[in-house]
């Protein structure tokens, strides 16, 4: 009986002191309370209206959902700034009659991250991802929305991992 009691106490102690502060997003302890995401301007040569606003909101939502940081308009402890630098559609495979069998939408976003409290975390880096779709399909309406969801989900998660999770 005494041994069981000591084992329980030992297990509880090890559980609460093992690795410090950790959460399931991998962010650990963040030395900030607020963040701001400035508007990501669309500077891509091929212009798709509305993707700048969509991306900005997706990045804000991801950070709010995966951290306890408060979103502010100005003077955030963490600042995300940048622009969409590339939006291209390229054929990936051809049919026998030289038509595109598959196309690829690629988006690249340049991000500047600033941490007021820990300047060694600051960076400027480009993030990109793609979406493949059938060559006979046009990216409009819901198919464009689906493509952007896939691309922006990956890019925002990569930005989060680079800036906060350190993966």
Secondary structure, DSSP 8 states (H G I E B T S, - for coil): -HHHHHHHHHHHHHHHHSSSS--TTS--S-S-SEEEE---EE--SS--TTHHHHHHHHHHHHHHHHS--EE-SSS-SEEEEEEEEEEEEEEEEE-TTS-EEEEEEEEEEEEEEEETT-GGG-EEEEEEEEEEEETT----HHHHHHHHHHHHHHHHHHHHIIIII--
